[in-house]
């Protein structure tokens, strides 16, 4: 995605930023641990022949037991979408916005910055 910014016709007017540097690593780690808990719950639910509400109850019990309170909190308030939408995380999107603003400032001439 950065290739167009390197084309001569865009020199000085287009910038690319690497969004991965703004990612929330703590949230990613918690999301990974949650996926492990979800797989364990699915396996146990299959073994115990649980469906619907019983399966959901099992998952919630395992989630409470396996994840720390902080992990559960950041997952509950920090994720509202999927990874390809930056998890819908205001923290991630805010950091990316900051990076975009910094890139825009770099594109401005010194006279425009005043």
LINCOR-V801538 format. One record per residue. N is the residue number from 1. RES is the residue in three letters. SS is DSSP state (2 for helix, 1 for strand, 0 for the rest). D_CENTER is the distance of its C-alpha to the mean C-alpha in Angstrom with 1 decimal. Layout:
# LINCOR-V801538
((N,RES,SS,D_CENTER) (N,RES,SS,D_CENTER))
This chain:
# LINCOR-V801538
((1,UNK,0,19.0) (2,UNK,0,20.6) (3,UNK,2,24.0) (4,UNK,2,25.3) (5,UNK,2,24.8) (6,UNK,2,27.2) (7,UNK,0,30.0) (8,UNK,2,33.0) (9,UNK,2,33.2) (10,UNK,2,29.9) (11,UNK,0,30.7) (12,UNK,0,30.3) (13,UNK,0,28.7) (14,UNK,0,25.4) (15,UNK,0,22.6) (16,UNK,0,19.5) (17,UNK,0,16.6) (18,UNK,0,14.3) (19,UNK,2,10.7) (20,UNK,2,9.6) (21,UNK,2,11.6) (22,UNK,2,9.4) (23,UNK,0,6.2) (24,UNK,0,6.2) (25,UNK,2,8.3) (26,UNK,2,9.6) (27,UNK,2,6.7) (28,UNK,2,6.4) (29,UNK,2,10.2) (30,UNK,2,10.6) (31,UNK,2,8.8) (32,UNK,2,11.3) (33,UNK,2,14.1) (34,UNK,2,13.6) (35,UNK,2,14.0) (36,UNK,2,17.1) (37,UNK,2,18.5) (38,UNK,2,18.1) (39,UNK,2,20.1) (40,UNK,2,22.6) (41,UNK,2,23.1) (42,UNK,2,23.6) (43,UNK,2,26.1) (44,UNK,2,28.0) (45,UNK,2,28.1) (46,UNK,2,29.7) (47,UNK,2,32.1) (48,UNK,0,33.1) (49,UNK,0,33.2) (50,UNK,0,31.0) (51,UNK,0,29.8) (52,UNK,2,28.1) (53,UNK,2,28.1) (54,UNK,2,29.4) (55,UNK,2,26.5) (56,UNK,2,24.0) (57,UNK,2,26.0) (58,UNK,2,25.9) (59,UNK,2,22.1) (60,UNK,2,21.9) (61,UNK,2,24.5) (62,UNK,2,22.8) (63,UNK,2,19.5) (64,UNK,2,21.5) (65,UNK,2,23.5) (66,UNK,2,20.9) (67,UNK,0,18.0) (68,UNK,0,18.8) (69,UNK,2,18.9) (70,UNK,2,16.3) (71,UNK,2,13.8) (72,UNK,2,14.9) (73,UNK,2,14.6) (74,UNK,2,11.1) (75,UNK,2,10.1) (76,UNK,2,12.6) (77,UNK,2,11.8) (78,UNK,2,8.1) (79,UNK,0,7.0) (80,UNK,0,9.2) (81,UNK,0,8.3) (82,UNK,0,7.4) (83,UNK,2,5.4) (84,UNK,2,8.0) (85,UNK,2,7.4) (86,UNK,2,4.1) (87,UNK,2,3.8) (88,UNK,2,6.7) (89,UNK,0,5.8) (90,UNK,2,9.1) (91,UNK,2,8.6) (92,UNK,2,6.4) (93,UNK,2,8.7) (94,UNK,2,11.6) (95,UNK,2,11.4) (96,UNK,2,11.4) (97,UNK,2,14.2) (98,UNK,2,16.0) (99,UNK,2,15.9) (100,UNK,2,17.4) (101,UNK,2,19.9) (102,UNK,2,21.0) (103,UNK,2,21.4) (104,UNK,2,23.5) (105,UNK,2,25.6) (106,UNK,2,26.4) (107,UNK,2,27.6) (108,UNK,0,30.0) (109,UNK,0,33.5) (110,UNK,0,34.7) (111,UNK,0,36.8) (112,UNK,0,33.9) (113,UNK,0,32.0) (114,UNK,0,34.7))
